């Protein structure tokens, strides 16, 4: 009797185990797929991103097969998840076909590749009587670095960089909108000197504000640019809060948790505004195009300004006339910031890359020692001429802190 009872119990346990096994391994089949956008335009050498939306969203298989009808124009990997990277190779048109590995459902995107514009080409963003101009900078170019021009760096991808430092007028317009309508919080209000560079802004503020201006521009101009900086690895929650203030500046305490304000997730191929990287900033500051004046030996078309000079200057920082033509610093600023665009721009059409205010860039000064802070470039109105040298590798400032001589300018990836 005991043996029969044990067999019944054993059989029951087997049945229950099989039920849970099969219940936990039920597959949800794919029933369809779409791809966004359905049309994409890229410049030669640029990269873009498509998003496949698999139905239902909880389908067990999220894998896709990818093909390009003309891989000499643009290429894609053979397989991918829902985020698909497209690389533009040459002018022309190709159709990217997305096929679900489960069910064989398909969707397509037509990709058009056009020639890259010349360096310094202007893109204009106008809304609410405010205009933002950005200059095109080509990618794939190696340039000299360091004060003595002995180093090199390469910016792989083309990008756009703002003609001027962000002004107080633009900063305040976006900040106020973002706090009232966008759910944003800024630790520092920033300066209010209209056409002067905005300052008293921490790195956190600047980073969050680039997300804010992306959403502000979308709301006002009807565009659909994607923010760059996120709190999560799936890029669903843009960072909208800067929580630091000046009282924390002396602590040198930064947050290293992925997704926090000091360590955001950066969405690949996001189309919104962002901070330039340190190499992007220096590349743009040194660019001299086809002008060989005061340039580093061994580089031609494009030429690059020597590291011992201010951006766009015709001689080294020791030449006061050459330096004061392009920069505001202690000898000519009168102890305050100045309106943007009053000095001579560099060959890309960029103003105040040296002097007026330092500019936040995205990079840590030393990724192995975060206590050195995020990098600022370009020098400020109260520094001597020696600080105007574009070959200087930058200074580090706690990302929690805003200072009177520190602002920033915008950048965008070429997508």
N, C-alpha and C positions, 0 to 999 in steps of 0.2 A: 504493500500500500504506500509506504514511504517512497519507494522507487518510482511509482506512477506519479505521485505528487511532485517529485523532483523533476520528472520529465515534463510535466505540464508547466511548471515554473520556468524551466529552461526554454521550452518552446515559446512561451509567452515573451520571455526576454528577447529571444531571437526576432520574433515578429515586431516587437517594439523598436528594436535596434534597426531593423530593416526599414521601418516606417520613418524613423528619424533620418536615416541615411538618405533615403530617396527624397524626403521632404527638403533636406538641406542641400540637395544637389539638383533641384529643379532648375532647368535653364529657361531664361526668358528670351524668346527669339526676337531677332530684329525684324521690324515690319516696314522700315523705310529709312531714307536718308535725304537730307538737303545740305547744301553748302552755301556759305555766306563769306564774302559777297559773291554774286553770280558773275560779276565783271570786275577785273582788277587791272590797273595800269601801273607799271613800274618803269623806272629808268634802267638802262643797261648797267649791270653790276650791282643793282640793289636787290634786296630780298623783301618778301612780303609774306603775309600769313592768311590762310583760309581757315575757317572753322566749320567742321562737319557736325551737323546736328542729327544724331541717330535716334530713331523712334523705335520703341519707347526709350526714355532717358535711362531707364534701369536695365536695358538690354544686357545680357550676359557678355556678349562680344562687342567690344568697342574698337576692334581692329579694322583697318581699311587697306585695300589695295589701291595704288595710285599710278596713273599714267599721264604722260604729256604727249599730245598728238604731234608736237614738234619740239623735241628736246633741245634742238639747236637754238631755240628762242628762250625757253624757260624749262627748268628741271624741277622735279619733286622726288622725294625718296620713294622706293618701291612699296613700302608699307609705312603706316603711321597710325597714331591715335587720332582723336578728333581735331587736334591742332596740327595744321599742315603748313610746312615751310616751303615757299616757292622762291627759286633763285633765277633772276633775269640774266640771260646770257647775251642775246643779240636782238636787234630790232625785228619786230614781226608780231605775229599772233599765234597763240596756241590754245588748245582746249585741255584743261586738266579734268580728268575723269576720276571720280571717287567711287569705289565699289566696296560695299560691305562684304567682309569675308563670310559672314553668316547671311545667307539668303540671296546674295548677289545683287542687292539694290544699288542703283547708281544715281549720281548727281554730277553736274558739270559746272565749271567756271571758265569763262573766256579771259585769258590773260593777254594783254597788249603791252609790248615792251617798246619804249621809245628811247631816243638818244638822250644821254644825260645833258643837262644844260651847262653852259660855261660857268666856271667859278665866278662867284660874285653875283650871279643871277638873283633877282629880288623876288621873294614871295610876299604878298601883302595880305594881311588879315585885318579887316576893318569891321567894327561893330560899335554901336552906340557912340559914334563920332570919335572913336579911338582907333588908331592905326598901329599895328605891329608889323614891322618889316624884318624879314629874315633873309640871310644871304646863303646861297648854296656853296657847299664846300665838297669837292670830290673826294672819293675814298681810294684806297689802294695805293697811297703815296707814302714813301718813306721820307722823313724829314730830320734835320739835326736837332739835338737837344743839348741841354746844359749850358752853363755860362761860356765855356770855351768851345762849344759846338762839337764836342768830341763824341757825344752819344747819338743814338738814332732811335726813332720810334716810327711805327706805321699805324695810321688810322685806316682800318680795313674798309669800313662802310662809309658811303657818302652821308652827309647830314646837313642840316640847316642851323644857323646860329643867328641870334638876334643882332640887329644893327647897333643897338645901344643897350646900355644897362637898363633894367626895368626901372621905370620912373615911379616916383611917389604917386603920381596921378593914376597910373595903371594899377599899381599895387593896391591902393585904397579902393578903387572902383571894384576890383575883383574880390578883395577881402570882405568888403561890406556885403556884397551880393552873396558870397559864399557863406558868411555867418548867418545871414537872414533867410536864405532860401536853400542852401546846399547842405546844411548840417555840419558845417566846418567850425573848428575852433582853432584860433591862433594864439600862441603864448604872448606874442608881441604885436602891437598895433603898427609898428613901423613909422617912419618919418612922413611928414605931410608937406613937403616942399615942392609940390607940383612937378616941374620938369627936371628937377634934380634926381639923381639916382636914389631909389628907396634904400634905406639902411636901418640900423637897429633891428635887424632881422636875423634870427638864428638859422642854422642849416636846416633844422627841422621845419621851421616856418617856410623857408624857401622851397623845400621839397614838397611839403603839403600844398603850398600855393600853386605849384606847377600842375598838380591834379585839379585844383580849384579853377585855374584859368582854362583848363581843358573842358571842364564841365560848364563853366560860364560861357565859353565860346560856343559850345554845342547848343546851349539853351538859347542864346541870343542870335546865332547865325544858322541854326538848323542843321549843323553838321553832326557827325557821329564818331568823332575821334575818341580813342580809348585811352583812359588814364594809364600812367606808366608805373606808379608805385602802389604796392598792395600789402595788406596785412596777412594774406593767406597765399599758400602755394598754388591754389587753383585760380587765382586772379579774379576773385568775385567781389572783394571788399576793398575799394581804394582807401588808402590812408587819408583821413580827413581831420585828424586832430594833431596839434602840436601842443604838448603839455608842459614844456619847460618854461622857465623865465629867468631873469637876470640873477635872482638870488641863488640859483643852482650853479652858476658859472664856475665858482671856485672849487667845486667838488670833483671835476674831471670824471664824473661817473657817467658812463654811456651804457646803453642797453644793447646787448649782443644777441638777444633772442630773435630768431628769424621772424620777420613780420612786424617787429616793433618799430618805433619811429626812427631809431638810429640804424636799423638794419632791415629796410623794406625789401619785399620781393619785387624784382624788376621784371615786368612782363616783356618777353621777347617780341619784337616787331610791333609794339604798341604805337599807335599813330598820334598820340597826344604830345603836349609840351613836356619838357623835362629839363634837368640840369645837364650841361655838357660834362663830359669826362675831362680829366686833366690833360690827356693827350689831345683830345679834340680842341680844347681851349688853346693850348700852345701852338698846335698846327695852324689854327686860324690866326693867331697873333703874329706868327712868323711869315705867313704867306705873303709873297711879293710878286707872284705872277711872272710876267716877262720882263720885269724891271730889275736889272742887275746891280742897282745902287746899294751899297752897304750890305752885301749878301755873303753867305757862306760859300767858300770855294768847294767845287765838286758837285754842285747842284745847279741845274739849268732847266728853265721852263717846266715846272715852276722854280723860281729862285726863292730863297728864304733869308729873312733879316737875321743878322748876327745876334747871338744871345746876349751880347754886352750892350744892346741898344733897346730903346723903347719900341713898342710895336709901330711899324711904319716909319720910323725915324731914318734920316739919311746919314747918320753918324752915331757914334757911341754915346752913352749917357753923359760922358764928360763934356760933350758939346752942348752947351746950354741952349743955343738957338735951335739946333736940331731936336732936342728933347722937348723944349717948350712949345714947339710947333704941334706936337701930337699929344702932350700929356699935361695934366694938372698935378702939381706936387708942391712941396713946401716953398719953393722959390717963387711960385707965381699964383698960388691958389688963394692967398690971403687968409688961410686958416679955415676954409670951409669948402664943402662940395660946390660944384658948379653945374649949371644946366648941361644936359647931354648935347652932343653934336656941335659944340663950339670950337673944337679943335679939328685938325686935319685927320681924316680917316685913313686906315691902312689900305692896302691894295684890294682887299675884299669889300671895302666900304664899311668897315667896322670902326666905331668911335670909342675912344676911352678904354682901349684894351690895356693901356698902361695909365695908371693914375686915376684921379677922381675918387673911385672907391675900389677896394679889393672886391673880388668876385668869387662867391662860393662855386665850387665844382663838386661833382658827385663823389670823388675818390677820398678814401682815407689817406692821410699823409704817410702813415706807415701801417699797412694792414696787419703787421705782426705786433704792433703796439698801439692799440686804439686810444690810449690815453693822450696821444699826440693830436687827436682830433681829425676833423675833416679839412680838406685842403682849400685854401683861398689863393687866388692868383691875381696878378696885375698891379698891386700896390695901391696906396691911398693918397689923398691930397696932402696929408701931413707928413709924408715920408720924403727923404732926400732923393735926389736924382738917381743915385746908385740902386735904389729899390725898383726903379722903372725897368730894369733889365729883364727882358722876357725869357732869358735863359735860366733865371732863378727857378728852382724847383717848387716854389710855393712855400707857404707857411701853414702850420696846423692850428686850428681853433676848435675848442670844444663845440660840438654841434648843438648844444643846448643854449649857446650864448649869442646874443646880438650885439654888434658894436657900431659906433658912429661911422666908421670908415669901411663897412663891409656890406656889399649888396650882391647882385647876381644878374646874369642875363640868361635868356631862354635858349633852348636848343630843341630840335626835332629830328627824328630819324627820317631818312629819305625813303618813304614808303608810299 
